């Protein structure tokens, strides 16, 4: 897959182009991307995606922007798996936000990206002040496929709905909306190794965004291995609060440093708590491990990779 972080100066080969933020890659996004692959194959076009970095709401109202469901790398990982050939990452800044709908269609979509088919959600808005809509694509003569919303249990599948389910600890609902368990991926980096001193060594997974959609202690899988994870600011540890994802893999003695891992969230055990010292923290972690073992024994009986 080719990734472009700018508008190419040379005319691109004819493409079928899906446009959107694709935060979360939920069932609605998947429906659009599956249609992209089918359209590209049927019309012998290059399957391509245009997305935006940062999210427009992070640019306009950073203080109230929604929590990120996926980092840019995680989105690219999913698009690679799907078979998308090209991804155009539009740097969302004041200049880009000021491009008119007409200029966006003519200068970028037609003249630069050679988009022959456009795929968007039916409520897609674009251009300065969000003045453009699917009707403008149709009026401009684009071969447009605008997919209706995907509903589940009588409500629209959306990133907002996924975020709320994760924030409330309803991980199975989030998994249903996503079509898979919610996960965070990242590189295992060296930490302070405090976990080793209390008998619970952890893999410290580098977080690529500072506003996760969920926090607390969870029963998780790290690349298929049963584990307990703490995602938060470690309130018991003295020092400046810093977001971290620490994963204690059950019955594991291997070396995970510098590996890129995927952490899947299955069950919320508790919120983060500040304890009166490391002894109290150690005792609680032991209880968390027991909860995770019971969860996986009763809910997911098979262990992968051990």
C-alpha positions in Angstrom: 0.0 0.0 0.0 1.3 3.5 -0.9 0.7 6.3 1.6 0.7 9.9 0.5 0.9 12.8 3.0 0.4 15.5 0.4 -1.5 16.0 -2.9 0.6 14.3 -5.6 2.0 16.6 -8.2 1.5 14.0 -11.0 -1.9 12.8 -12.1 -2.8 9.6 -10.4 -4.1 6.4 -12.1 -7.9 6.2 -12.2 -9.2 5.5 -8.8 -12.2 4.6 -6.8 -11.9 6.8 -3.8 -13.6 6.5 -0.4 -13.5 9.7 1.7 -13.9 9.9 5.5 -12.2 10.1 8.9 -12.7 6.4 9.5 -12.1 6.7 13.3 -12.9 3.4 14.8 -13.4 1.3 11.6 -16.8 0.3 12.8 -19.4 -1.7 10.8 -20.5 1.5 9.0 -17.0 2.2 7.9 -16.5 -1.4 6.9 -19.6 -1.4 4.8 -18.3 1.7 2.9 -14.8 0.1 2.5 -16.1 -3.2 1.3 -18.2 -1.4 -1.3 -15.0 0.5 -2.3 -13.2 -2.8 -3.0 -16.1 -4.2 -5.0 -16.5 -1.0 -7.0 -12.7 -0.9 -7.8 -12.7 -4.5 -8.9 -15.9 -4.2 -11.0 -14.7 -1.0 -12.8 -11.0 -1.9 -12.9 -10.0 1.1 -10.8 -7.3 1.5 -8.1 -9.0 1.3 -4.6 -7.9 4.4 -2.6 -8.9 6.1 0.6 -8.7 9.8 1.6 -8.6 10.5 5.3 -7.7 13.5 7.5 -5.0 14.1 10.1 -5.8 15.5 12.6 -9.5 14.9 12.9 -11.2 18.1 11.9 -12.8 18.5 15.3 -9.3 18.2 16.9 -8.3 21.2 14.7 -11.3 23.4 15.3 -12.2 22.6 18.9 -9.3 20.6 20.5 -10.6 21.1 24.0 -13.9 19.4 23.2 -12.7 17.0 20.5 -13.8 13.3 20.9 -11.5 10.7 22.2 -9.6 8.9 19.5 -10.6 5.3 18.8 -7.7 4.6 16.4 -4.3 6.1 15.8 -3.3 6.9 12.3 -1.1 3.8 12.2 -3.9 1.6 13.4 -6.1 2.9 10.6 -3.4 2.2 8.0 -3.0 -1.3 9.4 -6.6 -2.0 8.8 -6.6 -0.5 5.3 -3.6 -2.6 4.4 -5.4 -5.8 5.6 -8.4 -4.9 3.5 -6.3 -4.5 0.3 -6.5 -0.7 -0.2 -3.8 0.3 -2.7 -3.4 4.0 -1.9 -4.1 6.2 1.1 -4.1 10.0 0.8 -3.6 11.6 4.3 -4.8 15.2 4.1 -3.2 17.4 6.6 -6.1 19.2 8.2 -5.1 22.8 8.8 -6.4 26.2 8.2 -5.4 26.2 4.6 -7.1 22.9 3.8 -10.2 23.9 5.8 -10.5 27.0 3.6 -10.7 25.1 0.3 -14.1 25.6 -1.3 -16.3 22.6 -2.2 -15.9 23.3 -5.9 -12.1 23.6 -5.7 -11.9 20.4 -3.7 -13.8 18.5 -6.3 -12.1 20.0 -9.4 -8.5 20.6 -8.2 -8.0 17.7 -5.8 -10.4 14.9 -6.7 -10.5 15.3 -10.5 -7.2 16.9 -11.5 -4.9 15.4 -8.9 -6.3 12.1 -7.7 -8.2 11.2 -10.9 -11.1 9.9 -8.9 -13.5 8.1 -11.2 -15.8 6.8 -8.5 -16.5 8.6 -5.1 -17.7 6.7 -2.1 -19.0 8.5 1.0 -21.6 8.2 3.7 -24.9 9.8 2.8 -24.4 12.6 5.3 -20.9 13.5 4.2 -20.1 17.2 4.2 -16.9 18.8 2.7 -15.3 22.1 1.7 -15.1 25.4 3.5 -17.7 25.7 6.3 -18.9 22.2 5.3 -20.8 23.7 2.4 -20.5 20.7 0.1 -22.7 17.6 0.2 -23.4 14.5 -1.8 -25.7 16.6 -4.0 -22.7 18.6 -5.1 -20.9 15.5 -6.2 -23.9 14.4 -8.2 -24.3 17.9 -9.8 -20.6 17.9 -10.7 -21.1 14.6 -12.6 -19.1 12.3 -10.4 -19.9 8.6 -10.3 -21.1 8.7 -6.7 -21.9 5.9 -4.3 -23.3 7.3 -1.1 -24.1 4.5 1.4 -27.0 4.9 3.9 -26.2 4.6 7.6 -25.8 1.2 9.1 -28.2 0.5 12.0 -28.0 -1.9 14.9 -30.7 -2.4 17.5 -32.6 0.5 16.0 -29.8 3.0 16.3 -27.1 4.2 13.9 -23.7 2.6 14.2 -21.3 5.5 14.8 -18.0 6.3 16.3 -19.8 8.3 19.0 -21.8 5.2 19.9 -18.6 3.1 20.1 -16.9 5.7 22.3 -19.9 5.8 24.7 -20.0 2.0 25.0 -16.2 1.9 25.8 -16.4 4.7 28.3 -19.3 2.9 30.1 -17.4 -0.4 30.2 -19.8 -2.1 27.8 -17.0 -3.8 25.8 -19.2 -6.5 24.2 -21.5 -3.8 22.8 -18.5 -2.0 21.4 -17.2 -5.2 19.9 -20.5 -5.8 18.2 -20.5 -2.3 16.7 -16.9 -2.8 15.6 -17.3 -6.4 14.4 -14.3 -7.4 16.6 -12.9 -6.6 20.0 -11.7 -3.1 20.6 -7.9 -3.0 20.5 -4.9 -0.7 20.8 -1.6 -1.4 19.1 1.8 -0.1 19.8 5.5 -0.8 20.4 6.6 -2.3 23.7 9.0 0.2 25.3 11.2 0.2 28.3 9.6 1.6 31.5 10.6 2.0 35.1 10.2 -1.7 35.7 8.3 -1.1 39.0 6.0 -4.1 38.1 8.9 -6.5 38.5 9.6 -5.3 42.0 6.1 -6.3 43.2 5.9 -9.5 41.2 3.8 -8.4 38.2 6.1 -7.5 35.3 4.4 -5.5 32.6 4.8 -4.7 29.0 4.6 -0.9 28.5 2.8 -0.3 25.2 3.6 3.1 23.7 0.4 5.2 23.3 0.1 7.3 20.2 -2.7 9.4 21.5 -3.3 11.0 24.8 -7.1 10.9 24.9 -8.1 7.2 24.9 -11.7 6.2 24.7 -11.4 4.0 27.8 -9.4 3.9 31.0 -9.2 1.5 33.9 -8.1 -2.1 34.5 -9.2 -4.8 32.0 -9.0 -8.4 31.1 -7.2 -8.3 27.8 -5.3 -10.4 25.2 -1.9 -9.3 24.0 -1.4 -11.0 20.7 -3.6 -13.8 21.8 -2.1 -14.2 25.3 -4.3 -13.7 28.3 -3.4 -10.7 30.3 -4.4 -7.9 32.6 -4.0 -4.3 31.5 -4.0 -0.9 33.2 -4.7 2.0 30.9 -4.5 5.4 32.7 -2.1 7.6 34.7 -1.1 5.3 37.5 -2.3 7.4 40.4 -0.5 5.4 43.1 2.9 6.1 41.6 4.5 9.4 42.6 5.5 11.9 39.9 3.9 13.7 37.0 0.8 11.8 35.8 1.4 10.3 32.4 -0.9 8.2 30.3 0.4 4.6 30.0 -0.9 1.2 28.9 0.8 -1.5 31.1 0.0 -5.1 30.4 0.8 -8.1 32.6 0.7 -11.2 30.6 -0.4 -14.3 32.6 2.1 -17.2 32.9 4.6 -15.6 30.5 8.4 -15.2 30.8 9.4 -14.1 27.3 10.9 -10.8 26.1 8.5 -8.4 24.4 10.7 -5.3 24.2 10.6 -3.4 20.9 7.8 -5.7 19.5 4.7 -4.1 17.9 1.8 -5.7 19.7 -2.0 -5.7 19.7 -4.0 -5.4 23.0 -7.6 -6.5 22.7 -10.0 -5.4 25.5 -12.6 -8.0 26.7 -13.8 -7.2 30.2 -13.6 -4.2 32.5 -12.4 -5.2 36.0 -12.4 -1.8 37.7 -11.6 1.9 37.4 -8.2 3.2 38.4 -7.8 3.7 42.1 -5.1 5.4 44.1 -3.8 3.1 46.8 -1.9 3.8 50.1 1.4 2.4 48.9 2.8 -0.4 46.8 1.7 -3.2 49.2 -2.0 -2.3 48.7 -1.4 -2.0 45.0 0.2 -5.4 44.8 -2.7 -7.0 46.7 -5.3 -5.4 44.3 -3.3 -6.5 41.2 -3.4 -10.1 42.6 -7.2 -9.7 42.8 -7.4 -8.3 39.3 -5.4 -11.3 37.9 -7.8 -13.7 39.6 -10.8 -11.9 38.0 -9.1 -12.1 34.6 -8.3 -15.8 35.0 -11.9 -16.5 35.9 -13.2 -14.4 33.1 -11.2 -16.2 30.4 -11.8 -19.6 31.9 -15.6 -19.2 31.8 -16.0 -16.9 28.8 -13.2 -17.7 26.5 -11.9 -21.2 27.5 -9.2 -21.6 24.8 -5.8 -20.0 25.2 -3.9 -19.0 22.0 -0.2 -19.1 21.9 0.6 -20.9 25.2 
